[in-house]
Amino acid sequence: MRGKGSYMLVFLFLLAGCISHQLYEVRDVPYVKSKGVGKDPIPSTFMGDTKEIQALDLSGEAFNTVGDWYDDENVLYIKDQNDGSAIYRYDIYSGENELFFTTNNHVLSMKANEDHSLFLLHTSNERDIAELKVIDKTGNQVFSWEVESFDITYTWSPYQPDELFVSTFLEDWSFRSFVVNAKKESITTIDIPQPFAQWVDASSMVFINWEEEPSYEAPLYRYNIKTGEQSLIMDKVISFSAFNELLVTIENDIEKESYSFYHLQKPNEKKILSEFEMPMLSDYSGWFIPFQDYRKSTNTYYTFQPYDTGNYDAYKQGFEFIGVNVDSGEQETILEKIDCLPIRFSPNGRLVLYGYQFEQIIDIERKEINPLINQ
């Protein structure tokens, strides 16, 4: 068990996959929080493709959130019930809708593994108890684990589809970390120094070694989960993200205030494949890091780029949704003047769930936003 240190400072700053299981807080996140940027509907036309997304009308129903992609044409969405939650599978083109899984616990978040063969549910009915459930493609539960926890963060391994890294927090922000294998139903405690770690290969995690005092940059380390060995990767970063065979590190631009450099590289290689500069917005934790993702099939890194520097709460100019070719660094603008909201790609990388409840879809090829859920 480790001390709380500066985790409160970085807890919301590194929220990927991290959701409190305090039931009264689940919907504190606003529905499509607006920064004053309008989005006009764009006609859906695509050469040789007549498929159109059919929005699902859930007016008057207890819609919670879209959980994740089931496959390229189906999503899984969550509805609240008095005695738990129900998960439905919805075909975004045909409009077909069917019950996929039910639980007596309330589902707070959901995440598919790398190949979308398993789905992790973070559930809870009690303030200090979380239960993680893993269900397969047929809707059968294959793993369940109840653990004492006030908050929890988790991330699937891109390299071992049955494994995930989990950190649990108590109210004093002390934490424990585990490697869970859903197929083997094994839970292994690991002594990693920081709770917000991500996979860089089948046996290694990377983490920022935040100091006890609040800091806006710190060294980046690799940790071997089998041996416990640590090694320094970079002296100072303000943030990082690890994807399947891609490591993204963000550093301050020492020559231009409120600008940063994004470095894209292979996790096990020191050579930087490409880099680009981006204006930064400040927030309560120091810097606001836009949502991001990577598609290995197209070797493209996606993120939201602000048009200027400044304070995030006062910023009204919107964001540019861009794709960056990892090898060349060439950028493509997908959409302009949109909100920076959570994104989650379909397995083939063509469509993106978008929004605090993933209630919209971005079509990468058509460069348009379509509604998915009407409430």
C-alpha positions as CSV (number, residue, x, y, z in Angstrom):
1,M,0.0,0.0,0.0
2,R,1.5,3.4,-1.0
3,G,1.0,6.9,0.2
4,K,-1.3,9.4,-1.5
5,G,1.6,11.7,-2.6
6,S,0.5,13.9,-5.5
7,Y,-2.0,11.4,-6.9
8,M,-4.9,13.8,-6.3
9,L,-3.3,16.3,-8.6
10,V,-2.8,13.9,-11.5
11,F,-5.8,11.7,-10.9
12,L,-8.2,13.5,-13.2
13,F,-5.3,14.5,-15.5
14,L,-4.8,10.8,-16.3
15,L,-8.3,9.5,-16.3
16,A,-8.1,7.1,-19.2
17,G,-10.3,4.2,-18.2
18,C,-10.7,5.6,-14.7
19,I,-14.1,6.1,-13.2
20,S,-15.3,6.5,-9.6
21,H,-17.8,3.9,-8.5
22,Q,-19.6,6.3,-6.2
23,L,-23.1,6.0,-7.7
24,Y,-24.1,9.6,-7.1
25,E,-21.2,10.8,-9.1
26,V,-21.6,8.7,-12.3
27,R,-23.6,11.3,-14.2
28,D,-21.8,14.3,-12.9
29,V,-20.0,14.5,-16.2
30,P,-22.2,16.7,-18.4
31,Y,-23.9,15.4,-21.5
32,V,-22.0,16.8,-24.4
33,K,-20.4,19.6,-22.4
34,S,-20.4,22.6,-24.8
35,K,-17.6,25.1,-25.2
36,G,-19.8,27.2,-27.3
37,V,-18.9,25.5,-30.6
38,G,-21.8,24.7,-32.9
39,K,-22.0,21.6,-35.1
40,D,-24.2,21.6,-38.1
41,P,-25.4,18.3,-39.5
42,I,-23.5,17.2,-42.6
43,P,-25.2,15.2,-45.4
44,S,-24.1,11.6,-45.4
45,T,-22.9,10.5,-48.8
46,F,-20.1,8.2,-49.7
47,M,-19.1,6.9,-53.2
48,G,-20.3,3.3,-53.6
49,D,-21.6,3.0,-50.1
50,T,-25.3,3.3,-49.4
51,K,-25.1,2.5,-45.7
52,E,-26.3,5.2,-43.4
53,I,-26.1,5.3,-39.6
54,Q,-29.5,4.9,-38.0
55,A,-29.8,6.9,-34.8
56,L,-31.4,5.1,-31.9
57,D,-34.2,6.9,-30.1
58,L,-34.0,6.5,-26.4
59,S,-36.2,9.4,-25.4
60,G,-37.7,8.8,-21.9
61,E,-35.5,5.8,-21.3
62,A,-32.8,5.4,-18.6
63,F,-29.9,5.6,-21.1
64,N,-26.5,5.6,-19.4
65,T,-23.8,5.5,-22.1
66,V,-22.6,3.7,-25.1
67,G,-20.1,1.3,-23.7
68,D,-17.9,0.3,-26.7
69,W,-17.9,-1.2,-30.2
70,Y,-19.0,-4.8,-30.4
71,D,-17.7,-5.0,-34.0
72,D,-17.5,-2.6,-37.0
73,E,-21.2,-2.3,-37.3
74,N,-22.6,-2.9,-33.8
75,V,-22.2,-1.0,-30.5
76,L,-23.0,-2.0,-26.9
77,Y,-24.9,0.5,-24.9
78,I,-25.9,0.6,-21.2
79,K,-29.3,1.3,-19.7
80,D,-29.9,1.8,-16.0
81,Q,-32.4,-0.3,-14.1
82,N,-33.7,-0.2,-10.6
83,D,-31.9,-3.4,-9.8
84,G,-28.8,-3.0,-11.9
85,S,-28.0,-2.5,-15.6
86,A,-28.8,-4.0,-19.0
87,I,-26.4,-3.9,-21.9
88,Y,-27.9,-4.0,-25.5
89,R,-26.3,-4.7,-28.8
90,Y,-27.3,-2.2,-31.5
91,D,-26.7,-2.5,-35.3
92,I,-26.0,1.1,-36.3
93,Y,-27.0,0.5,-40.0
94,S,-30.0,-1.9,-39.7
95,G,-31.4,-0.5,-36.4
96,E,-31.7,-4.0,-35.0
97,N,-31.5,-4.0,-31.2
98,E,-31.2,-7.0,-28.8
99,L,-30.4,-7.6,-25.1
100,F,-26.8,-8.7,-24.7
101,F,-26.1,-8.9,-20.9
102,T,-27.8,-8.0,-17.6
103,T,-26.3,-7.6,-14.1
104,N,-27.7,-6.8,-10.7
105,N,-24.9,-4.3,-10.2
106,H,-24.8,-0.9,-11.8
107,V,-22.4,-0.7,-14.7
108,L,-20.2,2.4,-14.4
109,S,-17.9,1.9,-17.4
110,M,-17.1,-0.6,-20.1
111,K,-14.1,-1.3,-22.3
112,A,-13.4,-3.8,-25.1
113,N,-10.0,-5.5,-25.3
114,E,-7.7,-5.1,-28.2
115,D,-9.4,-7.6,-30.6
116,H,-12.9,-6.9,-29.2
117,S,-13.3,-10.6,-28.1
118,L,-13.8,-9.6,-24.4
119,F,-15.5,-6.7,-22.7
120,L,-14.6,-5.4,-19.2
121,L,-17.4,-4.0,-17.0
122,H,-16.7,-1.9,-14.0
123,T,-19.7,-2.3,-11.7
124,S,-20.7,-1.4,-8.2
125,N,-23.6,-1.2,-5.8
126,E,-21.6,-0.1,-2.8
127,R,-19.6,3.0,-2.0
128,D,-16.3,1.2,-1.2
129,I,-16.6,-2.0,-3.3
130,A,-16.0,-2.5,-7.0
131,E,-16.7,-5.6,-9.1
132,L,-15.0,-6.2,-12.4
133,K,-16.8,-8.5,-14.8
134,V,-15.4,-9.8,-18.1
135,I,-17.9,-11.0,-20.7
136,D,-17.2,-12.7,-24.0
137,K,-18.6,-12.1,-27.5
138,T,-21.6,-14.3,-26.8
139,G,-22.6,-12.3,-23.7
140,N,-21.4,-14.9,-21.2
141,Q,-19.5,-13.9,-18.1
142,V,-16.0,-15.5,-18.0
143,F,-14.5,-13.7,-15.0
144,S,-15.6,-11.7,-12.0
145,W,-13.6,-10.0,-9.2
146,E,-14.8,-8.0,-6.2
147,V,-12.3,-5.7,-4.6
148,E,-12.3,-3.0,-1.9
149,S,-12.0,0.2,-3.8
150,F,-13.2,3.8,-3.8
151,D,-11.9,4.5,-7.3
152,I,-10.4,2.3,-9.9
153,T,-8.4,2.6,-13.1
154,Y,-7.7,-0.1,-15.6
155,T,-6.2,-0.7,-19.1
156,W,-6.3,-3.8,-21.3
157,S,-3.0,-5.1,-22.6
158,P,-2.7,-4.6,-26.4
159,Y,-0.3,-7.5,-26.6
160,Q,-2.0,-10.1,-24.4
161,P,-5.8,-9.9,-25.1
162,D,-6.7,-11.7,-21.8
163,E,-4.7,-9.4,-19.5
164,L,-5.3,-6.1,-17.9
165,F,-3.6,-3.7,-15.5
166,V,-5.7,-2.5,-12.6
167,S,-5.1,0.0,-9.8
168,T,-7.5,0.4,-6.9
169,F,-7.7,3.4,-4.6
170,L,-9.0,3.9,-1.1
171,E,-10.4,7.2,0.1
172,D,-7.0,8.4,1.3
173,W,-5.7,7.8,-2.3
174,S,-3.4,5.0,-1.2
175,F,-3.4,2.3,-3.9
176,R,-2.7,-1.2,-4.9
177,S,-1.9,-2.5,-8.4
178,F,-2.6,-5.8,-10.1
179,V,-2.2,-7.7,-13.3
180,V,-5.4,-9.7,-14.0
181,N,-5.7,-12.5,-16.5
182,A,-9.3,-13.1,-17.3
183,K,-8.8,-16.3,-19.2
184,K,-6.7,-17.9,-16.4
185,E,-8.8,-16.1,-13.7
186,S,-5.6,-15.1,-12.0
187,I,-4.9,-11.9,-10.0
188,T,-1.3,-10.9,-9.3
189,T,-0.3,-8.0,-7.1
190,I,2.6,-6.0,-8.5
191,D,4.7,-3.4,-6.7
192,I,4.8,-0.7,-9.3
193,P,5.7,2.8,-7.9
194,Q,2.8,4.6,-9.6
195,P,-0.8,3.6,-10.3
196,F,-1.3,5.3,-13.7
197,A,0.7,3.0,-15.9
198,Q,0.2,1.7,-19.5
199,W,1.5,-1.3,-21.4
200,V,4.4,-1.0,-23.8
201,D,4.9,-4.7,-24.4
202,A,3.7,-8.0,-23.1
203,S,5.7,-7.8,-19.8
204,S,6.4,-4.0,-19.3
205,M,4.5,-0.9,-18.2
206,V,5.5,2.7,-18.5
207,F,4.7,5.4,-15.9
208,I,5.5,9.0,-15.0
209,N,7.3,9.0,-11.6
210,W,5.5,12.0,-10.1
211,E,7.3,13.5,-7.1
212,E,5.6,13.9,-3.7
213,E,5.2,17.6,-4.3
214,P,2.9,18.8,-7.2
215,S,4.8,19.1,-10.4
216,Y,3.9,19.6,-14.1
217,E,6.6,17.4,-15.5
218,A,8.5,14.4,-14.3
219,P,10.7,11.5,-15.6
220,L,9.1,8.6,-17.6
221,Y,10.1,5.0,-16.5
222,R,9.6,1.5,-17.8
223,Y,8.7,-1.2,-15.3
224,N,9.0,-5.0,-15.9
225,I,6.0,-6.7,-14.2
226,K,7.9,-10.0,-14.0
227,T,11.2,-8.9,-12.5
228,G,10.3,-5.5,-10.9
229,E,13.2,-3.8,-12.7
230,Q,12.9,-0.1,-13.6
231,S,14.7,1.9,-16.3
232,L,14.5,5.6,-17.2
233,I,13.1,6.4,-20.7
234,M,12.9,10.2,-20.6
235,D,14.0,12.8,-18.1
236,K,11.0,15.1,-18.3
237,V,7.6,14.7,-19.8
238,I,4.2,16.3,-19.0
239,S,2.2,13.4,-20.3
240,F,2.4,10.1,-22.3
241,S,0.2,7.5,-24.0
242,A,1.0,4.0,-24.9
243,F,-0.8,2.2,-27.7
244,N,-0.2,-1.1,-29.7
245,E,3.4,-0.6,-30.9
246,L,3.3,3.2,-30.4
247,L,4.6,5.4,-27.5
248,V,3.6,9.1,-27.5
249,T,5.4,11.4,-25.2
250,I,4.7,15.1,-24.7
251,E,7.3,17.6,-23.6
252,N,7.3,21.4,-23.0
253,D,8.7,23.5,-25.8
254,I,11.4,25.4,-23.9
255,E,11.6,28.1,-26.6
256,K,7.9,28.8,-26.9
257,E,5.8,29.3,-23.8
258,S,2.5,27.3,-23.7
259,Y,3.6,25.0,-26.6
260,S,4.5,21.4,-26.5
261,F,6.3,18.8,-28.7
262,Y,4.6,15.4,-29.3
263,H,7.1,12.7,-30.0
264,L,5.9,9.5,-31.7
265,Q,8.1,6.4,-31.5
266,K,8.1,2.6,-31.2
267,P,7.9,1.6,-27.5
268,N,11.2,-0.5,-27.6
269,E,13.2,1.9,-29.7
270,K,14.8,5.2,-28.8
271,K,14.5,6.7,-32.3
272,I,11.7,9.2,-32.7
273,L,9.7,8.4,-35.9
274,S,8.1,11.8,-36.1
275,E,7.2,14.8,-34.0
276,F,5.0,17.9,-34.1
277,E,4.3,21.0,-32.2
278,M,1.0,21.9,-30.6
279,P,-0.3,24.9,-28.6
280,M,-1.3,24.0,-25.0
281,L,-4.2,25.0,-22.8
282,S,-3.7,25.3,-19.1
283,D,-6.2,23.9,-16.5
284,Y,-6.3,23.1,-12.8
285,S,-3.7,20.3,-13.1
286,G,-1.2,22.3,-15.1
287,W,-1.9,21.4,-18.7
288,F,-5.0,20.2,-20.5
289,I,-4.1,17.0,-22.6
290,P,-6.6,16.5,-25.4
291,F,-8.2,13.1,-26.0
292,Q,-6.3,10.8,-28.4
293,D,-6.1,7.4,-30.1
294,Y,-4.0,5.4,-32.5
295,R,-5.0,3.1,-35.4
296,K,-2.2,0.6,-36.1
297,S,-3.9,-0.5,-39.3
298,T,-3.3,2.9,-40.9
299,N,-0.4,3.9,-38.7
300,T,-2.2,7.1,-37.8
301,Y,-2.3,8.9,-34.5
302,Y,-5.4,11.0,-33.8
303,T,-5.9,13.9,-31.4
304,F,-7.6,17.3,-31.0
305,Q,-5.5,20.4,-31.6
306,P,-6.4,23.8,-30.2
307,Y,-6.1,26.8,-32.4
308,D,-4.3,28.9,-29.8
309,T,-2.9,28.8,-26.3
310,G,-4.7,30.0,-23.2
311,N,-6.9,28.8,-20.3
312,Y,-9.1,25.8,-21.1
313,D,-12.1,27.1,-19.2
314,A,-12.0,30.4,-21.1
315,Y,-11.1,28.9,-24.4
316,K,-14.0,29.2,-27.0
317,Q,-12.3,28.6,-30.4
318,G,-12.9,24.9,-30.7
319,F,-10.5,22.2,-31.8
320,E,-9.2,20.7,-35.0
321,F,-9.5,16.9,-35.1
322,I,-6.4,15.7,-36.8
323,G,-4.7,12.5,-38.0
324,V,-0.9,12.3,-38.0
325,N,1.0,9.7,-40.0
326,V,3.4,8.2,-37.5
327,D,6.3,7.7,-40.0
328,S,6.1,11.0,-41.9
329,G,4.5,13.3,-39.4
330,E,2.1,14.5,-42.1
331,Q,-1.1,15.8,-40.7
332,E,-4.6,15.6,-42.1
333,T,-7.5,17.6,-40.8
334,I,-10.6,15.5,-40.2
335,L,-12.9,18.1,-38.7
336,E,-12.6,21.7,-37.7
337,K,-14.1,23.8,-34.9
338,I,-15.4,21.0,-32.9
339,D,-15.4,20.2,-29.1
340,C,-12.6,18.1,-27.6
341,L,-14.5,15.1,-26.3
342,P,-13.7,11.4,-25.6
343,I,-13.2,9.2,-28.7
344,R,-13.3,5.4,-29.3
345,F,-12.5,3.9,-32.6
346,S,-14.3,1.0,-34.3
347,P,-12.1,-2.1,-34.9
348,N,-11.5,-1.2,-38.6
349,G,-10.8,2.4,-37.7
350,R,-13.4,4.0,-40.0
351,L,-15.8,5.2,-37.3
352,V,-15.3,6.9,-34.0
353,L,-17.6,7.0,-31.0
354,Y,-17.6,10.6,-29.8
355,G,-18.9,12.4,-26.8
356,Y,-19.1,12.1,-23.0
357,Q,-21.7,9.3,-23.5
358,F,-20.3,8.3,-26.9
359,E,-23.7,9.4,-28.3
360,Q,-22.3,10.6,-31.6
361,I,-20.2,9.0,-34.4
362,I,-17.4,10.6,-36.4
363,D,-17.0,9.1,-39.9
364,I,-13.3,9.4,-40.7
365,E,-13.7,8.9,-44.5
366,R,-16.7,11.2,-44.9
367,K,-15.3,13.7,-42.4
368,E,-18.7,14.2,-40.7
369,I,-20.4,13.8,-37.3
370,N,-23.6,11.8,-37.1
371,P,-26.0,11.3,-34.1
372,L,-26.1,7.8,-32.7
373,I,-28.3,8.3,-29.7
374,N,-31.4,10.6,-29.5
375,Q,-32.6,11.4,-26.0
